């Protein structure tokens, strides 16, 4: 699984990194994004909804959150 470390980055950078990393992947591939920007809690689900991806899970991991996203087809 691809992993993105966006800790310390502010909106919109975590979602921009996620979009760039997902672009070349095949449908069904998953990416894990780690971010501590509070706006990511809104931005990541919105991005998934708009792009046709699935937000598989959101986990709190200490001072940051982990978002697991599956690429749509």
N, CA, C and O atoms as a Tripos MOL2 file, in Angstrom:
@<TRIPOS>MOLECULE
protein
  292   291    73     0     0
PROTEIN
NO_CHARGES

@<TRIPOS>ATOM
      1 N           0.8390   -1.1720    0.0000 N.3       1 UNK1
      2 CA          0.0000    0.0000    0.0000 C.3       1 UNK1
      3 C           0.8910    1.2450    0.0000 C.2       1 UNK1
      4 O           1.8780    1.3250    0.7320 O.2       1 UNK1
      5 N           0.5220    2.2000   -0.8290 N.am      2 UNK2
      6 CA          1.2340    3.4790   -0.8820 C.3       2 UNK2
      7 C           0.9850    4.2320    0.4210 C.2       2 UNK2
      8 O          -0.1030    4.1420    0.9900 O.2       2 UNK2
      9 N           1.9820    4.9710    0.8970 N.am      3 UNK3
     10 CA          1.8270    5.7670    2.1110 C.3       3 UNK3
     11 C           2.3030    7.1870    1.8420 C.2       3 UNK3
     12 O           3.3140    7.4050    1.1740 O.2       3 UNK3
     13 N           1.5560    8.1460    2.3750 N.am      4 UNK4
     14 CA          1.9000    9.5540    2.2250 C.3       4 UNK4
     15 C           2.0190   10.1630    3.6190 C.2       4 UNK4
     16 O           1.1070   10.0480    4.4380 O.2       4 UNK4
     17 N           3.1370   10.8040    3.8720 N.am      5 UNK5
     18 CA          3.3410   11.5120    5.1360 C.3       5 UNK5
     19 C           3.1140   12.9970    4.8730 C.2       5 UNK5
     20 O           3.9670   13.6760    4.3010 O.2       5 UNK5
     21 N           1.9550   13.4890    5.2990 N.am      6 UNK6
     22 CA          1.6220   14.9020    5.1240 C.3       6 UNK6
     23 C           1.5770   15.6190    6.4750 C.2       6 UNK6
     24 O           0.9470   16.6690    6.6060 O.2       6 UNK6
     25 N           2.2380   15.0540    7.4630 N.am      7 UNK7
     26 CA          2.2660   15.6660    8.7970 C.3       7 UNK7
     27 C           3.0390   16.9770    8.7180 C.2       7 UNK7
     28 O           4.1430   17.0370    8.1750 O.2       7 UNK7
     29 N           2.4390   18.0150    9.2670 N.am      8 UNK8
     30 CA          3.0580   19.3420    9.2340 C.3       8 UNK8
     31 C           2.6220   20.1780    8.0480 C.2       8 UNK8
     32 O           2.9260   21.3700    7.9930 O.2       8 UNK8
     33 N           1.9120   19.5800    7.0940 N.am      9 UNK9
     34 CA          1.4500   20.3190    5.9230 C.3       9 UNK9
     35 C           0.0260   20.8150    6.1620 C.2       9 UNK9
     36 O          -0.7970   20.1180    6.7560 O.2       9 UNK9
     37 N          -0.2450   22.0150    5.6950 N.am     10 UNK10
     38 CA         -1.5600   22.6120    5.8670 C.3      10 UNK10
     39 C          -2.3570   22.5530    4.5680 C.2      10 UNK10
     40 O          -1.8050   22.3780    3.4820 O.2      10 UNK10
     41 N          -3.6620   22.7040    4.7130 N.am     11 UNK11
     42 CA         -4.6010   22.7080    3.6030 C.3      11 UNK11
     43 C          -4.1230   23.6790    2.5270 C.2      11 UNK11
     44 O          -3.7390   24.8030    2.8490 O.2      11 UNK11
     45 N          -4.1370   23.2840    1.2950 N.am     12 UNK12
     46 CA         -4.6790   22.0730    0.6820 C.3      12 UNK12
     47 C          -3.6230   21.0130    0.4000 C.2      12 UNK12
     48 O          -3.9100   20.0520   -0.3150 O.2      12 UNK12
     49 N          -2.4280   21.1490    0.9280 N.am     13 UNK13
     50 CA         -1.3230   20.2630    0.5550 C.3      13 UNK13
     51 C          -1.5690   18.7750    0.8140 C.2      13 UNK13
     52 O          -1.2120   17.9670   -0.0450 O.2      13 UNK13
     53 N          -2.1600   18.3580    1.9500 N.am     14 UNK14
     54 CA         -2.3830   16.9130    2.1180 C.3      14 UNK14
     55 C          -3.2360   16.2960    1.0060 C.2      14 UNK14
     56 O          -2.9230   15.2140    0.5100 O.2      14 UNK14
     57 N          -4.3100   16.9840    0.6180 N.am     15 UNK15
     58 CA         -5.1710   16.4510   -0.4380 C.3      15 UNK15
     59 C          -4.4840   16.5270   -1.7970 C.2      15 UNK15
     60 O          -4.6680   15.6370   -2.6270 O.2      15 UNK15
     61 N          -3.7050   17.5610   -2.0380 N.am     16 UNK16
     62 CA         -2.9790   17.6520   -3.3070 C.3      16 UNK16
     63 C          -1.9720   16.5160   -3.4440 C.2      16 UNK16
     64 O          -1.8220   15.9490   -4.5260 O.2      16 UNK16
     65 N          -1.2810   16.1800   -2.3530 N.am     17 UNK17
     66 CA         -0.3470   15.0530   -2.3740 C.3      17 UNK17
     67 C          -1.0980   13.7410   -2.6180 C.2      17 UNK17
     68 O          -0.6310   12.8840   -3.3690 O.2      17 UNK17
     69 N          -2.2610   13.5890   -1.9830 N.am     18 UNK18
     70 CA         -3.0750   12.3970   -2.1730 C.3      18 UNK18
     71 C          -3.5250   12.2770   -3.6240 C.2      18 UNK18
     72 O          -3.4240   11.2020   -4.2150 O.2      18 UNK18
     73 N          -4.0130   13.3520   -4.1960 N.am     19 UNK19
     74 CA         -4.4720   13.3440   -5.5910 C.3      19 UNK19
     75 C          -3.3400   12.9610   -6.5430 C.2      19 UNK19
     76 O          -3.5260   12.1380   -7.4390 O.2      19 UNK19
     77 N          -2.1770   13.5570   -6.3460 N.am     20 UNK20
     78 CA         -1.0330   13.2830   -7.2210 C.3      20 UNK20
     79 C          -0.5960   11.8180   -7.1230 C.2      20 UNK20
     80 O          -0.2870   11.1920   -8.1370 O.2      20 UNK20
     81 N          -0.5690   11.2720   -5.8980 N.am     21 UNK21
     82 CA         -0.1300    9.8910   -5.6970 C.3      21 UNK21
     83 C          -1.1320    8.8940   -6.2700 C.2      21 UNK21
     84 O          -0.7400    7.8310   -6.7510 O.2      21 UNK21
     85 N          -2.4340    9.2300   -6.2220 N.am     22 UNK22
     86 CA         -3.4650    8.2960   -6.6740 C.3      22 UNK22
     87 C          -3.6160    8.2710   -8.1970 C.2      22 UNK22
     88 O          -4.0520    7.2680   -8.7610 O.2      22 UNK22
     89 N          -3.2610    9.3570   -8.8500 N.am     23 UNK23
     90 CA         -3.4980    9.4780  -10.2940 C.3      23 UNK23
     91 C          -2.9990    8.2840  -11.1090 C.2      23 UNK23
     92 O          -3.7540    7.7740  -11.9360 O.2      23 UNK23
     93 N          -1.7650    7.8140  -10.9150 N.am     24 UNK24
     94 CA         -1.2840    6.7160  -11.7710 C.3      24 UNK24
     95 C          -1.7070    5.3130  -11.3070 C.2      24 UNK24
     96 O          -1.4350    4.3310  -11.9970 O.2      24 UNK24
     97 N          -2.3610    5.2140  -10.1610 N.am     25 UNK25
     98 CA         -2.6860    3.8980   -9.6100 C.3      25 UNK25
     99 C          -3.8770    3.2630  -10.3230 C.2      25 UNK25
    100 O          -4.7250    3.9520  -10.8900 O.2      25 UNK25
    101 N          -3.9170    1.9500  -10.2810 N.am     26 UNK26
    102 CA         -5.0290    1.2040  -10.8660 C.3      26 UNK26
    103 C          -6.2320    1.2660   -9.9290 C.2      26 UNK26
    104 O          -6.0660    1.3960   -8.7160 O.2      26 UNK26
    105 N          -7.4480    1.1750  -10.4820 N.am     27 UNK27
    106 CA         -8.6330    1.1270   -9.6320 C.3      27 UNK27
    107 C          -8.5120   -0.0050   -8.6070 C.2      27 UNK27
    108 O          -8.0530   -1.1010   -8.9270 O.2      27 UNK27
    109 N          -8.9230    0.2760   -7.3950 N.am     28 UNK28
    110 CA         -8.8470   -0.7050   -6.3080 C.3      28 UNK28
    111 C          -7.5950   -0.5630   -5.4590 C.2      28 UNK28
    112 O          -7.5370   -1.1030   -4.3540 O.2      28 UNK28
    113 N          -6.5880    0.1570   -5.9560 N.am     29 UNK29
    114 CA         -5.3680    0.3710   -5.1730 C.3      29 UNK29
    115 C          -5.6870    1.2590   -3.9850 C.2      29 UNK29
    116 O          -6.5850    2.0980   -4.0550 O.2      29 UNK29
    117 N          -4.9520    1.0770   -2.8920 N.am     30 UNK30
    118 CA         -5.1980    1.8540   -1.6820 C.3      30 UNK30
    119 C          -3.9870    2.6790   -1.2980 C.2      30 UNK30
    120 O          -2.8400    2.2880   -1.5120 O.2      30 UNK30
    121 N          -4.2830    3.8380   -0.7220 N.am     31 UNK31
    122 CA         -3.2580    4.7670   -0.2540 C.3      31 UNK31
    123 C          -3.5920    5.1400    1.1850 C.2      31 UNK31
    124 O          -4.7560    5.3330    1.5350 O.2      31 UNK31
    125 N          -2.5590    5.2380    2.0090 N.am     32 UNK32
    126 CA         -2.7260    5.6960    3.3880 C.3      32 UNK32
    127 C          -2.0960    7.0710    3.5130 C.2      32 UNK32
    128 O          -0.9160    7.2560    3.2160 O.2      32 UNK32
    129 N          -2.8900    8.0260    3.9510 N.am     33 UNK33
    130 CA         -2.4420    9.3990    4.1490 C.3      33 UNK33
    131 C          -2.3980    9.6920    5.6370 C.2      33 UNK33
    132 O          -3.3930    9.5050    6.3370 O.2      33 UNK33
    133 N          -1.2490   10.1510    6.1290 N.am     34 UNK34
    134 CA         -1.1200   10.5970    7.5180 C.3      34 UNK34
    135 C          -1.0480   12.1200    7.4960 C.2      34 UNK34
    136 O          -0.1880   12.7030    6.8350 O.2      34 UNK34
    137 N          -1.9650   12.7580    8.2290 N.am     35 UNK35
    138 CA         -2.0170   14.2160    8.2490 C.3      35 UNK35
    139 C          -2.4390   14.6980    9.6270 C.2      35 UNK35
    140 O          -3.2110   14.0390   10.3240 O.2      35 UNK35
    141 N          -1.9140   15.8680   10.0090 N.am     36 UNK36
    142 CA         -2.3070   16.4580   11.2830 C.3      36 UNK36
    143 C          -3.0400   17.7840   11.1010 C.2      36 UNK36
    144 O          -3.3450   18.4630   12.0820 O.2      36 UNK36
    145 N          -3.3220   18.1530    9.8660 N.am     37 UNK37
    146 CA         -4.0840   19.3660    9.5840 C.3      37 UNK37
    147 C          -5.5560   19.1020    9.9040 C.2      37 UNK37
    148 O          -6.1460   18.1880    9.3280 O.2      37 UNK37
    149 N          -6.1670   19.8800   10.8090 N.am     38 UNK38
    150 CA         -7.5690   19.6500   11.1530 C.3      38 UNK38
    151 C          -8.5070   19.7230    9.9470 C.2      38 UNK38
    152 O          -9.5460   19.0630    9.9370 O.2      38 UNK38
    153 N          -8.1600   20.5080    8.9410 N.am     39 UNK39
    154 CA         -9.0050   20.6370    7.7560 C.3      39 UNK39
    155 C          -9.0450   19.3500    6.9400 C.2      39 UNK39
    156 O          -9.9730   19.1510    6.1560 O.2      39 UNK39
    157 N          -8.0610   18.4780    7.1090 N.am     40 UNK40
    158 CA         -8.0470   17.2150    6.3610 C.3      40 UNK40
    159 C          -9.2690   16.3710    6.6850 C.2      40 UNK40
    160 O          -9.7230   15.5960    5.8430 O.2      40 UNK40
    161 N          -9.8090   16.5070    7.8920 N.am     41 UNK41
    162 CA        -10.9910   15.7470    8.2950 C.3      41 UNK41
    163 C         -12.1920   16.0880    7.4000 C.2      41 UNK41
    164 O         -13.0940   15.2670    7.2310 O.2      41 UNK41
    165 N         -12.1990   17.2690    6.8430 N.am     42 UNK42
    166 CA        -13.2480   17.6880    5.9080 C.3      42 UNK42
    167 C         -12.7840   17.4790    4.4700 C.2      42 UNK42
    168 O         -13.5420   16.9910    3.6310 O.2      42 UNK42
    169 N         -11.5380   17.8500    4.1910 N.am     43 UNK43
    170 CA        -11.0280   17.8430    2.8210 C.3      43 UNK43
    171 C         -10.9070   16.4500    2.2180 C.2      43 UNK43
    172 O         -11.2510   16.2570    1.0520 O.2      43 UNK43
    173 N         -10.4270   15.4770    2.9820 N.am     44 UNK44
    174 CA        -10.2110   14.1320    2.4230 C.3      44 UNK44
    175 C         -11.5390   13.4720    2.0350 C.2      44 UNK44
    176 O         -11.6460   12.9640    0.9190 O.2      44 UNK44
    177 N         -12.5540   13.4580    2.9090 N.am     45 UNK45
    178 CA        -13.8290   12.8730    2.4800 C.3      45 UNK45
    179 C         -14.4400   13.6060    1.2770 C.2      45 UNK45
    180 O         -15.0250   12.9780    0.3940 O.2      45 UNK45
    181 N         -14.3000   14.9350    1.2520 N.am     46 UNK46
    182 CA        -14.8260   15.7060    0.1300 C.3      46 UNK46
    183 C         -14.1130   15.3240   -1.1670 C.2      46 UNK46
    184 O         -14.7530   15.1180   -2.1980 O.2      46 UNK46
    185 N         -12.7800   15.2310   -1.1080 N.am     47 UNK47
    186 CA        -12.0030   14.8240   -2.2760 C.3      47 UNK47
    187 C         -12.4430   13.4470   -2.7670 C.2      47 UNK47
    188 O         -12.6440   13.2500   -3.9660 O.2      47 UNK47
    189 N         -12.5930   12.4980   -1.8500 N.am     48 UNK48
    190 CA        -13.0030   11.1450   -2.2310 C.3      48 UNK48
    191 C         -14.3720   11.1620   -2.9060 C.2      48 UNK48
    192 O         -14.5780   10.4990   -3.9220 O.2      48 UNK48
    193 N         -15.2870   11.9080   -2.3470 N.am     49 UNK49
    194 CA        -16.6300   12.0000   -2.8930 C.3      49 UNK49
    195 C         -16.6120   12.5880   -4.3000 C.2      49 UNK49
    196 O         -17.2790   12.0750   -5.1990 O.2      49 UNK49
    197 N         -15.8600   13.6480   -4.4870 N.am     50 UNK50
    198 CA        -15.7920   14.3200   -5.7820 C.3      50 UNK50
    199 C         -15.0640   13.4830   -6.8380 C.2      50 UNK50
    200 O         -15.4420   13.5020   -8.0090 O.2      50 UNK50
    201 N         -14.0280   12.7520   -6.4330 N.am     51 UNK51
    202 CA        -13.1930   12.0020   -7.3790 C.3      51 UNK51
    203 C         -13.6640   10.5720   -7.5940 C.2      51 UNK51
    204 O         -13.1310    9.8760   -8.4580 O.2      51 UNK51
    205 N         -14.6530   10.1180   -6.8260 N.am     52 UNK52
    206 CA        -15.1540    8.7570   -6.9930 C.3      52 UNK52
    207 C         -14.3460    7.6970   -6.2750 C.2      52 UNK52
    208 O         -14.4210    6.5150   -6.6120 O.2      52 UNK52
    209 N         -13.5670    8.1180   -5.2790 N.am     53 UNK53
    210 CA        -12.7840    7.1770   -4.4790 C.3      53 UNK53
    211 C         -13.5690    6.8030   -3.2210 C.2      53 UNK53
    212 O         -14.5650    7.4450   -2.8890 O.2      53 UNK53
    213 N         -13.1120    5.7610   -2.5280 N.am     54 UNK54
    214 CA        -13.7630    5.3140   -1.2980 C.3      54 UNK54
    215 C         -12.8660    5.6110   -0.1120 C.2      54 UNK54
    216 O         -11.7000    5.2190   -0.0950 O.2      54 UNK54
    217 N         -13.4090    6.3020    0.8780 N.am     55 UNK55
    218 CA        -12.6930    6.5090    2.1290 C.3      55 UNK55
    219 C         -12.9460    5.2650    2.9710 C.2      55 UNK55
    220 O         -14.0160    5.1110    3.5590 O.2      55 UNK55
    221 N         -11.9630    4.3870    3.0230 N.am     56 UNK56
    222 CA        -12.1000    3.0880    3.6810 C.3      56 UNK56
    223 C         -12.1370    3.2400    5.1920 C.2      56 UNK56
    224 O         -12.9590    2.6180    5.8650 O.2      56 UNK56
    225 N         -11.2410    4.0710    5.7290 N.am     57 UNK57
    226 CA        -11.1980    4.2540    7.1810 C.3      57 UNK57
    227 C         -10.4800    5.5390    7.5440 C.2      57 UNK57
    228 O          -9.6840    6.0760    6.7740 O.2      57 UNK57
    229 N         -10.7860    6.0170    8.7440 N.am     58 UNK58
    230 CA        -10.0890    7.1520    9.3540 C.3      58 UNK58
    231 C          -9.7630    6.7220   10.7790 C.2      58 UNK58
    232 O         -10.6540    6.3540   11.5440 O.2      58 UNK58
    233 N          -8.4860    6.7710   11.1270 N.am     59 UNK59
    234 CA         -8.0440    6.3820   12.4600 C.3      59 UNK59
    235 C          -7.2480    7.5110   13.0860 C.2      59 UNK59
    236 O          -6.4570    8.1790   12.4190 O.2      59 UNK59
    237 N          -7.4670    7.7150   14.3750 N.am     60 UNK60
    238 CA         -6.6440    8.6590   15.1260 C.3      60 UNK60
    239 C          -5.3770    7.9210   15.5510 C.2      60 UNK60
    240 O          -5.4400    6.8150   16.0890 O.2      60 UNK60
    241 N          -4.2420    8.5380   15.3050 N.am     61 UNK61
    242 CA         -2.9590    7.9230   15.6520 C.3      61 UNK61
    243 C          -2.1180    8.9480   16.3990 C.2      61 UNK61
    244 O          -1.1780    9.5210   15.8480 O.2      61 UNK61
    245 N          -2.4630    9.1660   17.6430 N.am     62 UNK62
    246 CA         -1.7360   10.1710   18.4160 C.3      62 UNK62
    247 C          -2.1480   11.5660   17.9850 C.2      62 UNK62
    248 O          -3.3230   11.9240   18.0600 O.2      62 UNK62
    249 N          -1.1830   12.3530   17.5350 N.am     63 UNK63
    250 CA         -1.4480   13.7430   17.1530 C.3      63 UNK63
    251 C          -1.8660   13.8930   15.6970 C.2      63 UNK63
    252 O          -2.0820   15.0090   15.2240 O.2      63 UNK63
    253 N          -1.9800   12.7750   14.9850 N.am     64 UNK64
    254 CA         -2.3970   12.8720   13.5830 C.3      64 UNK64
    255 C          -3.4770   11.8420   13.2730 C.2      64 UNK64
    256 O          -3.7980   10.9860   14.0980 O.2      64 UNK64
    257 N          -4.0170   11.9410   12.0920 N.am     65 UNK65
    258 CA         -5.0310   10.9930   11.6240 C.3      65 UNK65
    259 C          -4.4920   10.2300   10.4280 C.2      65 UNK65
    260 O          -3.6740   10.7350    9.6590 O.2      65 UNK65
    261 N          -4.9770    8.9860   10.2890 N.am     66 UNK66
    262 CA         -4.6230    8.1450    9.1350 C.3      66 UNK66
    263 C          -5.8840    7.9240    8.3130 C.2      66 UNK66
    264 O          -6.9070    7.4600    8.8170 O.2      66 UNK66
    265 N          -5.7830    8.2680    7.0360 N.am     67 UNK67
    266 CA         -6.8930    8.1080    6.1030 C.3      67 UNK67
    267 C          -6.5160    7.0200    5.1050 C.2      67 UNK67
    268 O          -5.4670    7.0930    4.4650 O.2      67 UNK67
    269 N          -7.3640    6.0250    4.9780 N.am     68 UNK68
    270 CA         -7.1130    4.9580    4.0140 C.3      68 UNK68
    271 C          -8.1270    5.1350    2.8810 C.2      68 UNK68
    272 O          -9.3370    5.1010    3.1020 O.2      68 UNK68
    273 N          -7.6100    5.3230    1.6710 N.am     69 UNK69
    274 CA         -8.4370    5.6460    0.5190 C.3      69 UNK69
    275 C          -8.2430    4.6030   -0.5790 C.2      69 UNK69
    276 O          -7.1110    4.2550   -0.9140 O.2      69 UNK69
    277 N          -9.3450    4.1070   -1.1360 N.am     70 UNK70
    278 CA         -9.3000    3.1440   -2.2390 C.3      70 UNK70
    279 C          -9.6840    3.8720   -3.5290 C.2      70 UNK70
    280 O         -10.7020    4.5620   -3.5880 O.2      70 UNK70
    281 N          -8.8620    3.7090   -4.5460 N.am     71 UNK71
    282 CA         -9.1310    4.3640   -5.8230 C.3      71 UNK71
    283 C         -10.3360    3.7690   -6.5010 C.2      71 UNK71
    284 O         -10.4840    2.5510   -6.5970 O.2      71 UNK71
    285 N         -11.1990    4.6540   -6.9720 N.am     72 UNK72
    286 CA        -12.3950    4.2270   -7.6910 C.3      72 UNK72
    287 C         -12.0700    3.8840   -9.1380 C.2      72 UNK72
    288 O         -10.9660    4.1330   -9.6210 O.2      72 UNK72
    289 N         -13.0390    3.3160   -9.8060 N.am     73 UNK73
    290 CA        -12.8220    2.8850  -11.1800 C.3      73 UNK73
    291 C         -13.4760    3.8190  -12.1220 C.2      73 UNK73
    292 O         -13.4050    3.6220  -13.3350 O.2      73 UNK73
@<TRIPOS>BOND
     1     1     2 1
     2     2     3 1
     3     3     4 2
     4     3     5 am
     5     5     6 1
     6     6     7 1
     7     7     8 2
     8     7     9 am
     9     9    10 1
    10    10    11 1
    11    11    12 2
    12    11    13 am
    13    13    14 1
    14    14    15 1
    15    15    16 2
    16    15    17 am
    17    17    18 1
    18    18    19 1
    19    19    20 2
    20    19    21 am
    21    21    22 1
    22    22    23 1
    23    23    24 2
    24    23    25 am
    25    25    26 1
    26    26    27 1
    27    27    28 2
    28    27    29 am
    29    29    30 1
    30    30    31 1
    31    31    32 2
    32    31    33 am
    33    33    34 1
    34    34    35 1
    35    35    36 2
    36    35    37 am
    37    37    38 1
    38    38    39 1
    39    39    40 2
    40    39    41 am
    41    41    42 1
    42    42    43 1
    43    43    44 2
    44    43    45 am
    45    45    46 1
    46    46    47 1
    47    47    48 2
    48    47    49 am
    49    49    50 1
    50    50    51 1
    51    51    52 2
    52    51    53 am
    53    53    54 1
    54    54    55 1
    55    55    56 2
    56    55    57 am
    57    57    58 1
    58    58    59 1
    59    59    60 2
    60    59    61 am
    61    61    62 1
    62    62    63 1
    63    63    64 2
    64    63    65 am
    65    65    66 1
    66    66    67 1
    67    67    68 2
    68    67    69 am
    69    69    70 1
    70    70    71 1
    71    71    72 2
    72    71    73 am
    73    73    74 1
    74    74    75 1
    75    75    76 2
    76    75    77 am
    77    77    78 1
    78    78    79 1
    79    79    80 2
    80    79    81 am
    81    81    82 1
    82    82    83 1
    83    83    84 2
    84    83    85 am
    85    85    86 1
    86    86    87 1
    87    87    88 2
    88    87    89 am
    89    89    90 1
    90    90    91 1
    91    91    92 2
    92    91    93 am
    93    93    94 1
    94    94    95 1
    95    95    96 2
    96    95    97 am
    97    97    98 1
    98    98    99 1
    99    99   100 2
   100    99   101 am
   101   101   102 1
   102   102   103 1
   103   103   104 2
   104   103   105 am
   105   105   106 1
   106   106   107 1
   107   107   108 2
   108   107   109 am
   109   109   110 1
   110   110   111 1
   111   111   112 2
   112   111   113 am
   113   113   114 1
   114   114   115 1
   115   115   116 2
   116   115   117 am
   117   117   118 1
   118   118   119 1
   119   119   120 2
   120   119   121 am
   121   121   122 1
   122   122   123 1
   123   123   124 2
   124   123   125 am
   125   125   126 1
   126   126   127 1
   127   127   128 2
   128   127   129 am
   129   129   130 1
   130   130   131 1
   131   131   132 2
   132   131   133 am
   133   133   134 1
   134   134   135 1
   135   135   136 2
   136   135   137 am
   137   137   138 1
   138   138   139 1
   139   139   140 2
   140   139   141 am
   141   141   142 1
   142   142   143 1
   143   143   144 2
   144   143   145 am
   145   145   146 1
   146   146   147 1
   147   147   148 2
   148   147   149 am
   149   149   150 1
   150   150   151 1
   151   151   152 2
   152   151   153 am
   153   153   154 1
   154   154   155 1
   155   155   156 2
   156   155   157 am
   157   157   158 1
   158   158   159 1
   159   159   160 2
   160   159   161 am
   161   161   162 1
   162   162   163 1
   163   163   164 2
   164   163   165 am
   165   165   166 1
   166   166   167 1
   167   167   168 2
   168   167   169 am
   169   169   170 1
   170   170   171 1
   171   171   172 2
   172   171   173 am
   173   173   174 1
   174   174   175 1
   175   175   176 2
   176   175   177 am
   177   177   178 1
   178   178   179 1
   179   179   180 2
   180   179   181 am
   181   181   182 1
   182   182   183 1
   183   183   184 2
   184   183   185 am
   185   185   186 1
   186   186   187 1
   187   187   188 2
   188   187   189 am
   189   189   190 1
   190   190   191 1
   191   191   192 2
   192   191   193 am
   193   193   194 1
   194   194   195 1
   195   195   196 2
   196   195   197 am
   197   197   198 1
   198   198   199 1
   199   199   200 2
   200   199   201 am
   201   201   202 1
   202   202   203 1
   203   203   204 2
   204   203   205 am
   205   205   206 1
   206   206   207 1
   207   207   208 2
   208   207   209 am
   209   209   210 1
   210   210   211 1
   211   211   212 2
   212   211   213 am
   213   213   214 1
   214   214   215 1
   215   215   216 2
   216   215   217 am
   217   217   218 1
   218   218   219 1
   219   219   220 2
   220   219   221 am
   221   221   222 1
   222   222   223 1
   223   223   224 2
   224   223   225 am
   225   225   226 1
   226   226   227 1
   227   227   228 2
   228   227   229 am
   229   229   230 1
   230   230   231 1
   231   231   232 2
   232   231   233 am
   233   233   234 1
   234   234   235 1
   235   235   236 2
   236   235   237 am
   237   237   238 1
   238   238   239 1
   239   239   240 2
   240   239   241 am
   241   241   242 1
   242   242   243 1
   243   243   244 2
   244   243   245 am
   245   245   246 1
   246   246   247 1
   247   247   248 2
   248   247   249 am
   249   249   250 1
   250   250   251 1
   251   251   252 2
   252   251   253 am
   253   253   254 1
   254   254   255 1
   255   255   256 2
   256   255   257 am
   257   257   258 1
   258   258   259 1
   259   259   260 2
   260   259   261 am
   261   261   262 1
   262   262   263 1
   263   263   264 2
   264   263   265 am
   265   265   266 1
   266   266   267 1
   267   267   268 2
   268   267   269 am
   269   269   270 1
   270   270   271 1
   271   271   272 2
   272   271   273 am
   273   273   274 1
   274   274   275 1
   275   275   276 2
   276   275   277 am
   277   277   278 1
   278   278   279 1
   279   279   280 2
   280   279   281 am
   281   281   282 1
   282   282   283 1
   283   283   284 2
   284   283   285 am
   285   285   286 1
   286   286   287 1
   287   287   288 2
   288   287   289 am
   289   289   290 1
   290   290   291 1
   291   291   292 2
@<TRIPOS>SUBSTRUCTURE
     1 UNK1         2 RESIDUE 1 A UNK
     2 UNK2         6 RESIDUE 1 A UNK
     3 UNK3        10 RESIDUE 1 A UNK
     4 UNK4        14 RESIDUE 1 A UNK
     5 UNK5        18 RESIDUE 1 A UNK
     6 UNK6        22 RESIDUE 1 A UNK
     7 UNK7        26 RESIDUE 1 A UNK
     8 UNK8        30 RESIDUE 1 A UNK
     9 UNK9        34 RESIDUE 1 A UNK
    10 UNK10       38 RESIDUE 1 A UNK
    11 UNK11       42 RESIDUE 1 A UNK
    12 UNK12       46 RESIDUE 1 A UNK
    13 UNK13       50 RESIDUE 1 A UNK
    14 UNK14       54 RESIDUE 1 A UNK
    15 UNK15       58 RESIDUE 1 A UNK
    16 UNK16       62 RESIDUE 1 A UNK
    17 UNK17       66 RESIDUE 1 A UNK
    18 UNK18       70 RESIDUE 1 A UNK
    19 UNK19       74 RESIDUE 1 A UNK
    20 UNK20       78 RESIDUE 1 A UNK
    21 UNK21       82 RESIDUE 1 A UNK
    22 UNK22       86 RESIDUE 1 A UNK
    23 UNK23       90 RESIDUE 1 A UNK
    24 UNK24       94 RESIDUE 1 A UNK
    25 UNK25       98 RESIDUE 1 A UNK
    26 UNK26      102 RESIDUE 1 A UNK
    27 UNK27      106 RESIDUE 1 A UNK
    28 UNK28      110 RESIDUE 1 A UNK
    29 UNK29      114 RESIDUE 1 A UNK
    30 UNK30      118 RESIDUE 1 A UNK
    31 UNK31      122 RESIDUE 1 A UNK
    32 UNK32      126 RESIDUE 1 A UNK
    33 UNK33      130 RESIDUE 1 A UNK
    34 UNK34      134 RESIDUE 1 A UNK
    35 UNK35      138 RESIDUE 1 A UNK
    36 UNK36      142 RESIDUE 1 A UNK
    37 UNK37      146 RESIDUE 1 A UNK
    38 UNK38      150 RESIDUE 1 A UNK
    39 UNK39      154 RESIDUE 1 A UNK
    40 UNK40      158 RESIDUE 1 A UNK
    41 UNK41      162 RESIDUE 1 A UNK
    42 UNK42      166 RESIDUE 1 A UNK
    43 UNK43      170 RESIDUE 1 A UNK
    44 UNK44      174 RESIDUE 1 A UNK
    45 UNK45      178 RESIDUE 1 A UNK
    46 UNK46      182 RESIDUE 1 A UNK
    47 UNK47      186 RESIDUE 1 A UNK
    48 UNK48      190 RESIDUE 1 A UNK
    49 UNK49      194 RESIDUE 1 A UNK
    50 UNK50      198 RESIDUE 1 A UNK
    51 UNK51      202 RESIDUE 1 A UNK
    52 UNK52      206 RESIDUE 1 A UNK
    53 UNK53      210 RESIDUE 1 A UNK
    54 UNK54      214 RESIDUE 1 A UNK
    55 UNK55      218 RESIDUE 1 A UNK
    56 UNK56      222 RESIDUE 1 A UNK
    57 UNK57      226 RESIDUE 1 A UNK
    58 UNK58      230 RESIDUE 1 A UNK
    59 UNK59      234 RESIDUE 1 A UNK
    60 UNK60      238 RESIDUE 1 A UNK
    61 UNK61      242 RESIDUE 1 A UNK
    62 UNK62      246 RESIDUE 1 A UNK
    63 UNK63      250 RESIDUE 1 A UNK
    64 UNK64      254 RESIDUE 1 A UNK
    65 UNK65      258 RESIDUE 1 A UNK
    66 UNK66      262 RESIDUE 1 A UNK
    67 UNK67      266 RESIDUE 1 A UNK
    68 UNK68      270 RESIDUE 1 A UNK
    69 UNK69      274 RESIDUE 1 A UNK
    70 UNK70      278 RESIDUE 1 A UNK
    71 UNK71      282 RESIDUE 1 A UNK
    72 UNK72      286 RESIDUE 1 A UNK
    73 UNK73      290 RESIDUE 1 A UNK
